Amino acid sequence: MRPIVLGDKYTFDRLFKKYPPQVSEFTFTNLFAWRCAYRFCVSSLDDCVLAISAKDKKSPHIFDPIGEQTKKRSVVREVFSLMAGRAKFVRVPEATAGLFVDEAGIGVEEDRDNFDYVYSARDLIELKGRDFDAKRNFIRRFEEQYTFKYEKITKANLGKCLSFEEEWCNAKECQRVEGLAAERAATQEMLRHFERLGISGGIIEINGKVEAVALGEELNAETFVVHVEKANSGCQGIYQAISQLFISNEAGRFAYVNREQDLGVSGLRKAKASYHPHHMVKKYNLVYSR
C-alpha cells in the first residue's frame, strides 16, 4: 500500500476505461485531489486494484475493488480476513453490494447521504417545463442585471480561477470548517494540475473578474460528472447560470450528468432535488459482522 501520486493517472484511467464506473468517486481526479484529506493509497489483491483511505489507520476505508466482478466477493472476504475485520468497504455500488446480501459475516448498510444525483443532460441544458420555471427565472434576472461572459478554463485564466477560489473561501471562512478546508485544498489541486488531469472547466466573468467556476469530466461513456460548482452568492442567479452554461458547453454529448452527493446536508439535498434527478446511484457500506 502506497500513497496515490499524479503518475498513477494512466493506470487508473486505463482501469476505469475497462471497468466503467457509476459512482462519482471513481475518477482519478477525485482520488488525487482529495488524497491529502483522506490519505488515499493504492494497493492490489487478486488482480483487483484497491483505492484505500488510510485516514483512520486502525480501520481503513476501501472503495469498490476495481477489476472483474467475479473476483470481488473473494477480494472483499480476503481483505476482511487480513485485517481481522477492521477494514470497511465504503461508497460501494449496488452491483457489488448485491453480492453480499445473504453473505454470512458481512453486513450491507445503505449509505443514503452518499447517493449520487444523476440528471438528464438535456433537462439541465434546456430547463423546459414547469419543473424548471424557477431556474429559468433566476437565469433571466441574472442576464438582465449583469454584463457577463462564459469562458472555458485555459492555462491563460487559471490564475484568476485560483484567486476566485481564495476569495470564495475567505468569504465562507473555510479555515474554520474542516469539510470546507478539505474542499478548498481539493479544488486548488484540480486547478493547479488542470492540464495534467485533463478535466473540463468553465467560468463566468463579470467586469473582467471571475465570479463562478465549474469543473468536471467524463465518468463513463454516458455520464459527465461535475466535481466543483462555486459562485459569488451575492450575484443572484449566478449559480443557476453557471450550471446551465457549463453543462451546455462541456457535457452536451452525454446523456446524463452526475452532480455527486449531498452528504446529508439538508440545504444541499434540497438544492440537488430541485433540479429533478433522473435517477440516483445508490451506494452501500460493507462491514464485517462476526
KESEGU-950628 format. One record per residue (C-alpha): residue in three letters; chain; x, y, z. Coordinates in pm, 1 decimal. Layout:
<sites>
+-----+----+----------+----------+----------+
:  aa : ch :       c1 :       c2 :       c3 :
+-----+----+----------+----------+----------+
: ALA :  A :        X :        Y :        Z :
...
+-----+----+----------+----------+----------+
</sites>
This chain:
<sites>
+-----+----+----------+----------+----------+
:  aa : ch :       c1 :       c2 :       c3 :
+-----+----+----------+----------+----------+
: MET :  A :      0.0 :      0.0 :      0.0 :
: ARG :  A :    140.4 :    338.3 :   -101.0 :
: PRO :  A :      9.1 :    693.7 :   -145.5 :
: ILE :  A :   -160.4 :    784.4 :   -474.0 :
: VAL :  A :     52.5 :   1013.7 :   -690.8 :
: LEU :  A :     -9.6 :   1207.4 :  -1012.2 :
: GLY :  A :    182.8 :    945.1 :  -1205.9 :
: ASP :  A :    -92.0 :    691.3 :  -1130.0 :
: LYS :  A :   -330.7 :    867.8 :  -1367.8 :
: TYR :  A :   -255.0 :    642.0 :  -1664.2 :
: THR :  A :   -318.0 :    327.0 :  -1459.7 :
: PHE :  A :   -648.9 :    446.5 :  -1317.5 :
: ASP :  A :   -769.4 :    588.4 :  -1649.1 :
: ARG :  A :   -697.7 :    253.5 :  -1815.3 :
: LEU :  A :   -881.0 :     63.4 :  -1541.4 :
: PHE :  A :  -1184.0 :    294.4 :  -1548.9 :
: LYS :  A :  -1199.3 :    255.6 :  -1927.6 :
: LYS :  A :  -1201.1 :   -122.8 :  -1891.1 :
: TYR :  A :  -1440.2 :   -123.2 :  -1593.2 :
: PRO :  A :  -1663.5 :    185.0 :  -1644.8 :
: PRO :  A :  -1758.8 :    336.3 :  -1306.3 :
: GLN :  A :  -2102.7 :    453.9 :  -1196.5 :
: VAL :  A :  -2011.6 :    614.4 :   -861.2 :
: SER :  A :  -1878.1 :    971.1 :   -870.6 :
: GLU :  A :  -1577.1 :    888.1 :   -652.9 :
: PHE :  A :  -1423.6 :    681.9 :   -930.4 :
: THR :  A :  -1229.5 :    928.1 :  -1138.4 :
: PHE :  A :   -857.7 :    971.3 :  -1094.4 :
: THR :  A :   -919.9 :   1343.3 :  -1043.4 :
: ASN :  A :  -1128.2 :   1279.5 :   -732.4 :
: LEU :  A :   -882.9 :   1030.9 :   -583.9 :
: PHE :  A :   -584.2 :   1257.8 :   -649.3 :
: ALA :  A :   -741.4 :   1590.2 :   -548.1 :
: TRP :  A :   -877.7 :   1453.5 :   -219.0 :
: ARG :  A :   -570.7 :   1239.9 :   -142.3 :
: CYS :  A :   -446.6 :   1460.5 :    141.7 :
: ALA :  A :   -783.3 :   1490.9 :    315.4 :
: TYR :  A :   -846.6 :   1115.4 :    303.8 :
: ARG :  A :   -486.2 :    992.4 :    278.8 :
: PHE :  A :   -571.0 :    790.9 :    -30.8 :
: CYS :  A :   -344.3 :    499.3 :   -105.3 :
: VAL :  A :   -339.0 :    234.9 :   -375.3 :
: SER :  A :   -289.9 :   -138.8 :   -337.7 :
: SER :  A :   -382.5 :   -457.7 :   -521.0 :
: LEU :  A :   -513.7 :   -803.2 :   -445.2 :
: ASP :  A :   -602.9 :  -1092.5 :   -676.4 :
: ASP :  A :   -580.9 :   -875.9 :   -992.7 :
: CYS :  A :   -805.5 :   -606.7 :   -842.0 :
: VAL :  A :   -681.3 :   -256.3 :   -762.1 :
: LEU :  A :   -788.8 :   -106.1 :   -429.5 :
: ALA :  A :   -823.6 :    264.8 :   -354.6 :
: ILE :  A :   -789.7 :    297.7 :     22.0 :
: SER :  A :   -848.0 :    584.4 :    262.2 :
: ALA :  A :   -589.7 :    547.5 :    537.3 :
: LYS :  A :   -714.2 :    848.4 :    734.3 :
: ASP :  A :   -800.6 :    609.2 :   1016.4 :
: LYS :  A :   -500.3 :    375.2 :   1026.1 :
: LYS :  A :   -675.5 :    128.1 :   1255.5 :
: SER :  A :   -982.2 :     98.7 :   1033.1 :
: PRO :  A :   -906.6 :    184.3 :    668.7 :
: HIS :  A :  -1195.3 :    259.6 :    435.8 :
: ILE :  A :  -1174.3 :     87.9 :     98.2 :
: PHE :  A :  -1365.3 :    165.9 :   -222.0 :
: ASP :  A :  -1517.8 :    -92.7 :   -454.8 :
: PRO :  A :  -1238.6 :   -319.9 :   -584.5 :
: ILE :  A :  -1153.7 :   -223.0 :   -941.5 :
: GLY :  A :  -1148.3 :   -536.6 :  -1151.3 :
: GLU :  A :  -1357.7 :   -828.6 :  -1270.5 :
: GLN :  A :  -1693.7 :   -850.6 :  -1093.3 :
: THR :  A :  -1644.9 :  -1224.5 :  -1046.8 :
: LYS :  A :  -1343.0 :  -1164.8 :   -822.9 :
: LYS :  A :  -1493.0 :   -904.8 :   -590.3 :
: ARG :  A :  -1653.0 :  -1142.8 :   -340.3 :
: SER :  A :  -1326.1 :  -1325.2 :   -274.0 :
: VAL :  A :  -1129.1 :   -999.0 :   -258.3 :
: VAL :  A :  -1363.9 :   -845.3 :     -1.1 :
: ARG :  A :  -1361.8 :  -1158.4 :    213.4 :
: GLU :  A :   -981.4 :  -1182.9 :    197.0 :
: VAL :  A :   -939.1 :   -817.0 :    296.8 :
: PHE :  A :  -1164.1 :   -869.3 :    599.0 :
: SER :  A :   -960.3 :  -1176.8 :    690.4 :
: LEU :  A :   -624.7 :  -1000.0 :    650.1 :
: MET :  A :   -745.6 :   -700.1 :    851.2 :
: ALA :  A :   -919.6 :   -909.9 :   1117.4 :
: GLY :  A :  -1246.7 :   -736.6 :   1029.3 :
: ARG :  A :  -1113.6 :   -386.2 :   1097.8 :
: ALA :  A :  -1149.3 :   -258.8 :    741.0 :
: LYS :  A :  -1470.6 :   -121.7 :    590.3 :
: PHE :  A :  -1573.8 :   -104.0 :    225.4 :
: VAL :  A :  -1743.3 :    229.0 :    151.5 :
: ARG :  A :  -1931.2 :    400.9 :   -135.6 :
: VAL :  A :  -1986.2 :     54.9 :   -284.4 :
: PRO :  A :  -2226.8 :     47.6 :   -583.6 :
: GLU :  A :  -2541.7 :   -160.9 :   -585.4 :
: ALA :  A :  -2398.7 :   -429.2 :   -814.6 :
: THR :  A :  -2119.5 :   -510.6 :   -570.3 :
: ALA :  A :  -2333.1 :   -472.6 :   -258.3 :
: GLY :  A :  -2578.1 :   -723.0 :   -407.9 :
: LEU :  A :  -2310.9 :   -993.0 :   -395.9 :
: PHE :  A :  -2321.6 :   -983.7 :    -15.2 :
: VAL :  A :  -2692.2 :   -951.1 :     68.7 :
: ASP :  A :  -2705.6 :  -1305.4 :    208.7 :
: GLU :  A :  -2335.1 :  -1343.9 :    283.8 :
: ALA :  A :  -2264.1 :  -1472.9 :    634.0 :
: GLY :  A :  -2029.5 :  -1248.6 :    829.8 :
: ILE :  A :  -2065.8 :   -941.8 :    606.8 :
: GLY :  A :  -2324.1 :   -672.7 :    666.4 :
: VAL :  A :  -2461.4 :   -441.6 :    396.5 :
: GLU :  A :  -2554.3 :    -87.1 :    503.6 :
: GLU :  A :  -2729.4 :    166.3 :    280.9 :
: ASP :  A :  -2540.9 :    497.8 :    265.9 :
: ARG :  A :  -2812.7 :    747.6 :    164.3 :
: ASP :  A :  -2600.2 :   1056.5 :    232.0 :
: ASN :  A :  -2360.8 :    949.5 :    -42.9 :
: PHE :  A :  -2613.3 :    857.3 :   -312.8 :
: ASP :  A :  -2522.3 :   1035.7 :   -637.2 :
: TYR :  A :  -2776.8 :   1260.8 :   -807.3 :
: VAL :  A :  -2790.6 :   1187.0 :  -1180.2 :
: TYR :  A :  -2979.5 :   1412.4 :  -1421.4 :
: SER :  A :  -3075.4 :   1411.2 :  -1786.0 :
: ALA :  A :  -2816.7 :   1635.0 :  -1953.7 :
: ARG :  A :  -3086.1 :   1762.1 :  -2189.0 :
: ASP :  A :  -3303.1 :   1867.9 :  -1892.2 :
: LEU :  A :  -3017.5 :   2068.6 :  -1739.5 :
: ILE :  A :  -2940.8 :   2238.5 :  -2069.5 :
: GLU :  A :  -3293.2 :   2318.6 :  -2185.1 :
: LEU :  A :  -3465.6 :   2370.9 :  -1845.8 :
: LYS :  A :  -3800.7 :   2316.0 :  -2011.3 :
: GLY :  A :  -4140.4 :   2287.5 :  -1842.0 :
: ARG :  A :  -4296.5 :   2393.5 :  -1515.9 :
: ASP :  A :  -4045.3 :   2196.0 :  -1308.1 :
: PHE :  A :  -3775.6 :   2442.6 :  -1413.6 :
: ASP :  A :  -3973.4 :   2770.0 :  -1403.9 :
: ALA :  A :  -3777.5 :   2896.3 :  -1102.8 :
: LYS :  A :  -3440.2 :   2811.0 :  -1259.2 :
: ARG :  A :  -3525.1 :   2997.4 :  -1580.1 :
: ASN :  A :  -3644.3 :   3298.8 :  -1380.8 :
: PHE :  A :  -3318.9 :   3314.5 :  -1183.1 :
: ILE :  A :  -3115.3 :   3297.9 :  -1505.0 :
: ARG :  A :  -3328.8 :   3564.5 :  -1670.5 :
: ARG :  A :  -3279.1 :   3802.0 :  -1376.9 :
: PHE :  A :  -2905.0 :   3733.6 :  -1382.4 :
: GLU :  A :  -2887.0 :   3808.0 :  -1755.7 :
: GLU :  A :  -3084.3 :   4130.1 :  -1712.4 :
: GLN :  A :  -2874.5 :   4256.9 :  -1422.2 :
: TYR :  A :  -2519.9 :   4169.5 :  -1530.3 :
: THR :  A :  -2297.7 :   4203.6 :  -1835.3 :
: PHE :  A :  -2104.9 :   3878.5 :  -1824.7 :
: LYS :  A :  -1926.2 :   3624.1 :  -2039.1 :
: TYR :  A :  -1873.0 :   3249.4 :  -2013.4 :
: GLU :  A :  -1531.5 :   3106.0 :  -2098.2 :
: LYS :  A :  -1366.7 :   2768.5 :  -2087.8 :
: ILE :  A :  -1086.9 :   2734.6 :  -1833.3 :
: THR :  A :   -747.0 :   2750.0 :  -2002.0 :
: LYS :  A :   -390.6 :   2799.7 :  -1892.4 :
: ALA :  A :   -441.4 :   3172.2 :  -1952.7 :
: ASN :  A :   -716.3 :   3216.5 :  -1690.5 :
: LEU :  A :   -615.3 :   2956.6 :  -1431.2 :
: GLY :  A :   -460.7 :   3228.1 :  -1212.1 :
: LYS :  A :   -792.3 :   3412.7 :  -1199.5 :
: CYS :  A :   -967.6 :   3088.4 :  -1102.8 :
: LEU :  A :   -728.9 :   3030.2 :   -812.8 :
: SER :  A :   -781.4 :   3388.1 :   -695.5 :
: PHE :  A :  -1159.0 :   3336.8 :   -707.7 :
: GLU :  A :  -1125.8 :   3016.7 :   -503.0 :
: GLU :  A :   -924.2 :   3205.4 :   -241.6 :
: GLU :  A :  -1182.6 :   3484.8 :   -220.4 :
: TRP :  A :  -1471.9 :   3236.7 :   -205.0 :
: CYS :  A :  -1308.9 :   3052.4 :     82.9 :
: ASN :  A :  -1225.7 :   3369.3 :    271.6 :
: ALA :  A :  -1592.0 :   3472.9 :    248.6 :
: LYS :  A :  -1704.5 :   3129.7 :    373.2 :
: GLU :  A :  -1430.5 :   3115.4 :    641.2 :
: CYS :  A :  -1320.4 :   2776.7 :    511.3 :
: GLN :  A :  -1034.3 :   2759.1 :    760.2 :
: ARG :  A :  -1289.3 :   2727.3 :   1042.1 :
: VAL :  A :  -1474.6 :   2428.5 :    891.7 :
: GLU :  A :  -1287.3 :   2102.2 :    833.6 :
: GLY :  A :  -1502.5 :   1996.2 :    537.8 :
: LEU :  A :  -1470.0 :   2331.6 :    361.0 :
: ALA :  A :  -1095.8 :   2338.7 :    423.2 :
: ALA :  A :  -1060.8 :   1995.2 :    263.4 :
: GLU :  A :  -1279.9 :   2103.0 :    -28.6 :
: ARG :  A :  -1064.8 :   2412.3 :    -73.2 :
: ALA :  A :   -749.0 :   2200.6 :    -95.4 :
: ALA :  A :   -913.2 :   1958.9 :   -341.8 :
: THR :  A :  -1034.1 :   2241.6 :   -566.7 :
: GLN :  A :   -688.9 :   2400.8 :   -563.6 :
: GLU :  A :   -533.4 :   2068.4 :   -664.9 :
: MET :  A :   -776.9 :   2037.4 :   -958.0 :
: LEU :  A :   -689.6 :   2387.9 :  -1075.5 :
: ARG :  A :   -313.5 :   2362.5 :  -1023.1 :
: HIS :  A :   -298.4 :   2033.4 :  -1213.4 :
: PHE :  A :   -581.1 :   2119.3 :  -1453.0 :
: GLU :  A :   -395.5 :   2034.5 :  -1772.7 :
: ARG :  A :   -230.1 :   1716.3 :  -1640.5 :
: LEU :  A :   -563.2 :   1588.8 :  -1507.2 :
: GLY :  A :   -733.6 :   1653.6 :  -1840.9 :
: ILE :  A :  -1056.6 :   1783.7 :  -1690.8 :
: SER :  A :  -1302.4 :   2040.7 :  -1827.2 :
: GLY :  A :  -1374.4 :   2376.6 :  -1670.5 :
: GLY :  A :  -1583.6 :   2686.0 :  -1720.7 :
: ILE :  A :  -1604.1 :   3033.1 :  -1567.3 :
: ILE :  A :  -1835.8 :   3331.6 :  -1561.0 :
: GLU :  A :  -1662.9 :   3669.4 :  -1567.4 :
: ILE :  A :  -1830.7 :   3997.1 :  -1473.2 :
: ASN :  A :  -1634.6 :   4314.2 :  -1545.5 :
: GLY :  A :  -1323.3 :   4106.8 :  -1611.8 :
: LYS :  A :  -1341.0 :   3928.3 :  -1274.4 :
: VAL :  A :  -1415.7 :   3558.2 :  -1225.7 :
: GLU :  A :  -1735.2 :   3519.5 :  -1024.1 :
: ALA :  A :  -1812.8 :   3149.8 :  -1085.2 :
: VAL :  A :  -1612.0 :   2833.8 :  -1153.7 :
: ALA :  A :  -1720.0 :   2481.7 :  -1253.6 :
: LEU :  A :  -1505.5 :   2170.7 :  -1303.0 :
: GLY :  A :  -1594.7 :   1824.4 :  -1430.4 :
: GLU :  A :  -1508.3 :   1537.2 :  -1663.1 :
: GLU :  A :  -1626.7 :   1214.4 :  -1821.3 :
: LEU :  A :  -1727.8 :    949.1 :  -1568.3 :
: ASN :  A :  -1827.6 :    689.2 :  -1827.6 :
: ALA :  A :  -1938.1 :    689.6 :  -2191.0 :
: GLU :  A :  -2288.7 :    811.1 :  -2100.0 :
: THR :  A :  -2218.1 :   1030.3 :  -1798.5 :
: PHE :  A :  -2037.5 :   1355.1 :  -1722.7 :
: VAL :  A :  -1957.1 :   1422.0 :  -1355.5 :
: VAL :  A :  -1946.5 :   1771.8 :  -1204.0 :
: HIS :  A :  -1680.8 :   1796.9 :   -933.7 :
: VAL :  A :  -1699.4 :   2167.5 :   -848.6 :
: GLU :  A :  -1959.3 :   2443.1 :   -884.4 :
: LYS :  A :  -1879.0 :   2760.8 :   -694.3 :
: ALA :  A :  -2004.7 :   3115.2 :   -742.3 :
: ASN :  A :  -2033.6 :   3453.2 :   -576.2 :
: SER :  A :  -2368.5 :   3412.2 :   -399.4 :
: GLY :  A :  -2407.1 :   3790.7 :   -397.0 :
: CYS :  A :  -2489.4 :   3772.1 :   -767.9 :
: GLN :  A :  -2847.6 :   3648.8 :   -781.6 :
: GLY :  A :  -2895.9 :   3372.6 :  -1036.7 :
: ILE :  A :  -2528.0 :   3307.1 :  -1097.6 :
: TYR :  A :  -2537.7 :   2950.3 :   -962.1 :
: GLN :  A :  -2821.0 :   2862.2 :  -1199.7 :
: ALA :  A :  -2635.3 :   3035.1 :  -1484.2 :
: ILE :  A :  -2300.3 :   2859.6 :  -1435.4 :
: SER :  A :  -2476.5 :   2524.1 :  -1405.1 :
: GLN :  A :  -2660.0 :   2563.3 :  -1735.6 :
: LEU :  A :  -2369.7 :   2719.3 :  -1923.2 :
: PHE :  A :  -2115.7 :   2462.6 :  -1804.1 :
: ILE :  A :  -2332.6 :   2165.2 :  -1895.7 :
: SER :  A :  -2429.0 :   2321.9 :  -2229.6 :
: ASN :  A :  -2066.8 :   2382.4 :  -2326.1 :
: GLU :  A :  -1892.8 :   2080.7 :  -2176.3 :
: ALA :  A :  -2144.0 :   1794.7 :  -2141.4 :
: GLY :  A :  -2376.3 :   1826.1 :  -2437.8 :
: ARG :  A :  -2264.0 :   1494.2 :  -2588.1 :
: PHE :  A :  -2353.1 :   1296.5 :  -2274.6 :
: ALA :  A :  -2691.7 :   1150.4 :  -2184.8 :
: TYR :  A :  -2651.9 :   1211.5 :  -1810.8 :
: VAL :  A :  -2484.1 :   1443.4 :  -1562.4 :
: ASN :  A :  -2378.3 :   1315.3 :  -1220.0 :
: ARG :  A :  -2365.5 :   1600.5 :   -967.7 :
: GLU :  A :  -2233.2 :   1385.9 :   -683.4 :
: GLN :  A :  -2384.1 :   1351.1 :   -333.4 :
: ASP :  A :  -2548.7 :   1576.5 :    -75.2 :
: LEU :  A :  -2351.5 :   1440.7 :    225.3 :
: GLY :  A :  -2668.6 :   1459.7 :    434.5 :
: VAL :  A :  -2663.2 :   1842.1 :    430.9 :
: SER :  A :  -3028.6 :   1949.8 :    422.0 :
: GLY :  A :  -2974.4 :   2263.7 :    213.3 :
: LEU :  A :  -2763.5 :   2075.4 :    -38.8 :
: ARG :  A :  -3018.0 :   1794.3 :    -56.5 :
: LYS :  A :  -3294.4 :   2043.8 :   -128.4 :
: ALA :  A :  -3086.9 :   2219.2 :   -395.1 :
: LYS :  A :  -2998.9 :   1894.6 :   -574.5 :
: ALA :  A :  -3357.6 :   1768.5 :   -559.2 :
: SER :  A :  -3481.1 :   2097.6 :   -709.6 :
: TYR :  A :  -3319.3 :   2002.3 :  -1040.7 :
: HIS :  A :  -3531.4 :   1682.6 :  -1054.7 :
: PRO :  A :  -3281.3 :   1397.3 :  -1088.8 :
: HIS :  A :  -3341.8 :   1129.8 :  -1349.4 :
: HIS :  A :  -3219.9 :    865.2 :  -1102.9 :
: MET :  A :  -2993.9 :    812.8 :   -803.7 :
: VAL :  A :  -2681.3 :    598.7 :   -790.1 :
: LYS :  A :  -2719.6 :    409.9 :   -464.2 :
: LYS :  A :  -2415.7 :    332.4 :   -250.3 :
: TYR :  A :  -2354.7 :     98.9 :     39.3 :
: ASN :  A :  -2102.8 :      8.7 :    306.5 :
: LEU :  A :  -1978.7 :   -345.8 :    360.5 :
: VAL :  A :  -1885.9 :   -424.6 :    721.8 :
: TYR :  A :  -1751.0 :   -732.0 :    897.8 :
: SER :  A :  -2031.6 :   -858.4 :   1117.5 :
: ARG :  A :  -1893.4 :  -1158.1 :   1310.2 :
+-----+----+----------+----------+----------+
</sites>
